[in-house]
Amino acid sequence: MTKLSSGPGWAFIPDGQTAPAKTAAPCSPKPKIYTEKRGGKKVTVIAGLHTYGADRLDAIAKELKASLGAGGTVKNGCIEIQGDNLLRIKEILNSKIK
């Protein structure tokens, strides 16, 4: 038998079986990422993370702005990043999850 976790406890799995795959929590928020055109310029909006709270949204926005080299803000529970950065933001958020 192989121990499943490195912590204390008795979580064992039989030999020959693999550990169960990690899945996202069913109640975790799923961001909606889309672009809007405002005044002739595009803005990438990340919505659906309002349950994280203002401080955590500010930290996520700051990290995205730094990695993309773009401006942005947090308004009404949505992160707004200047420019059409849809694919790059998806890549960054997916790399954070894994």
C-alpha positions as CSV (number, residue, x, y, z in Angstrom):
1,M,0.0,0.0,0.0
2,T,1.1,3.5,-0.8
3,K,0.5,6.5,1.4
4,L,-1.7,9.0,-0.4
5,S,-0.7,12.2,1.4
6,S,2.5,13.4,3.0
7,G,0.7,14.7,6.1
8,P,-0.6,12.9,9.2
9,G,-3.4,10.5,8.8
10,W,-4.2,7.2,7.3
11,A,-5.0,8.0,3.7
12,F,-3.7,4.9,1.8
13,I,-4.4,3.6,-1.6
14,P,-3.9,0.0,-2.7
15,D,-0.8,-0.9,-4.8
16,G,-1.4,-0.7,-8.5
17,Q,-3.9,2.2,-8.2
18,T,-3.1,5.8,-8.8
19,A,-4.1,8.7,-6.6
20,P,-7.3,10.4,-7.6
21,A,-6.9,13.4,-10.0
22,K,-7.3,16.9,-8.4
23,T,-10.3,18.7,-9.6
24,A,-11.5,22.3,-9.0
25,A,-13.8,22.8,-6.2
26,P,-17.4,22.9,-7.4
27,C,-18.1,26.1,-5.6
28,S,-15.0,28.0,-6.8
29,P,-15.8,31.0,-9.1
30,K,-15.3,30.6,-12.8
31,P,-14.1,33.8,-14.4
32,K,-15.7,35.2,-17.5
33,I,-13.1,36.8,-19.8
34,Y,-14.2,39.0,-22.6
35,T,-13.3,42.2,-24.5
36,E,-15.3,45.3,-24.9
37,K,-14.9,48.3,-27.2
38,R,-14.9,51.6,-25.4
39,G,-14.4,54.8,-27.2
40,G,-12.6,53.1,-30.1
41,K,-10.2,51.1,-27.8
42,K,-10.5,47.6,-26.5
43,V,-10.6,46.6,-22.8
44,T,-10.3,43.1,-21.5
45,V,-12.8,42.4,-18.7
46,I,-12.5,39.6,-16.2
47,A,-15.8,39.1,-14.4
48,G,-17.1,36.5,-12.0
49,L,-14.4,36.8,-9.3
50,H,-16.3,39.1,-7.0
51,T,-16.5,36.5,-4.3
52,Y,-12.7,36.8,-3.9
53,G,-13.0,40.2,-2.2
54,A,-11.6,43.6,-3.1
55,D,-8.1,43.0,-1.7
56,R,-7.6,39.8,-3.6
57,L,-9.0,41.3,-6.8
58,D,-6.6,44.2,-6.5
59,A,-3.7,41.8,-6.1
60,I,-4.7,39.8,-9.1
61,A,-5.1,43.0,-11.2
62,K,-1.7,44.2,-10.1
63,E,-0.1,41.0,-11.1
64,L,-1.8,40.9,-14.5
65,K,-0.9,44.5,-15.2
66,A,2.7,43.9,-14.4
67,S,3.0,40.7,-16.5
68,L,1.1,42.3,-19.5
69,G,2.7,45.7,-19.3
70,A,-0.8,47.3,-19.5
71,G,-2.9,49.6,-17.4
72,G,-6.1,48.5,-15.7
73,T,-8.4,48.8,-12.7
74,V,-10.9,47.0,-10.6
75,K,-14.5,48.3,-10.9
76,N,-17.7,46.8,-9.6
77,G,-16.1,43.4,-8.8
78,C,-14.6,43.1,-12.3
79,I,-10.9,43.5,-13.4
80,E,-10.5,45.7,-16.4
81,I,-7.2,45.5,-18.3
82,Q,-6.4,47.9,-21.2
83,G,-6.0,46.4,-24.6
84,D,-7.0,43.2,-26.3
85,N,-5.2,40.7,-24.0
86,L,-7.8,37.9,-24.0
87,L,-5.5,35.0,-24.9
88,R,-2.6,36.1,-22.8
89,I,-4.8,36.6,-19.7
90,K,-6.3,33.1,-20.2
91,E,-2.8,31.6,-20.4
92,I,-1.7,33.4,-17.2
93,L,-4.8,32.4,-15.2
94,N,-4.5,28.8,-16.5
95,S,-0.9,28.6,-15.4
96,K,-1.8,29.8,-11.9
97,I,-4.4,27.0,-11.6
98,K,-2.1,24.1,-12.4
